[in-house]
């Protein structure tokens, strides 16, 4: 092609790439003692499909504050987006597997997490994160902190970062190997009460997972009842000071610990039949008289729960009997307390069906406490909030484990089952517990 002096010309360049990628070249024009080079380039992209993310707040309007993380599961690449207009339009490679994780900060202060866990993008797709405030619902959050060589690597306060309407199910993935995980569960108040909007908080025990391991865990499940602090020798005697680390609303899993509000709590301590302590609060530390020889102690605690918080375990009372004397100076012996954990199989709303019911029972003792034989274990059930009681059949099912067998009559549907447990061992130590409205019958 010839171009006259001071003229212009257009050149059509055709390229036939054989793969996705970037291509470049040069168009060269030459004349007498001069040449002009024009660079050209081309990018061949893979076939794409649209992914639209939309966010709607509790007021029905587009949420103005949202976040999205999009992970390409085939390349393990992640891109994060801050979204202020209620929606985001993306074009992503067709045929790849993706995960979308989103956070929506609602105008009422709630932070809601939503996810599209795994999908293959073969066609245009829309993911909608919508938050409809449920004023009659309860909300919960489960998370775990990484622990390496006994040290927590991070602290995530209960900040409603991944709050879900209860009940909920989800799959979680954890780093295996040397990293341990310290799990927790929070149930929140509704409506919120500002910073202190916690109904109840459960702590678990640090767990290390193996690569490929699959396990199932259940939180916030009844029966909520009396138990011992699972973290070690927290009930002991030093000099004439007793420390009694017990709780009333622990869940049925041994190794968990409850923090929450007690309504109308009462605590009493008796020594050889005489009351030596009484309080309208529950404190672990109680001064007692010096005991040159063993005395018999009886410790009782009781409390209610807010009806707006739950319809279960509305009142729990417990009694521990044990013997103790003043230890030698510098010694801190563990108190020989025992408790019976009640852990029936209930549905997601802590309900049992009419008909046959098996109630697993587990003996709980502190580390360092003598492993004495349990000589007595009885379980009674009530369908009228403890006014009348019926016996159940209790039989051993393993070391430290028993089962109580009962049958819920058809006429109890819609009612609540209350439980009363009594246990004693060869050392004269005893435990009695009454749980009003332990679970509902459907």
Secondary structure, DSSP 8 states (H G I E B T S, - for coil): ----TT-----------SSSEEEEEEEEEEETTEEEEEEEEEEE---EEEEEEEEE-TTSSB-SSEEEEEEETTTTEEEEEEESSSEEEEEEETT-EEEEEEEEE-TTS-EEEEEEEEEE-SS-EEEEEE----TT--EEEEEEEEEETTEE-----S-STTBEESS---------TTEEEEEEEEEE-SS--TT--EEEEEE---EE--TT-------S-S--EEEE-TTSS-SEEETTEEE--EEEEE-SSTT-EEEE--EEEEEEEEETTEEEEEESS--SEEE----SS-EEEEEEEEEE--TTT-SSS-EEEEEEEEEE----TT--EE---EEEEE-----TTSEE-SEEEEEEEEEEE-TTS----EEEEEEEEESSTTSS-EE-EEEEEETTEEEEEEEE-GGGTTSEEEEEEEEEETTS-EEEEEEEEEEEE-
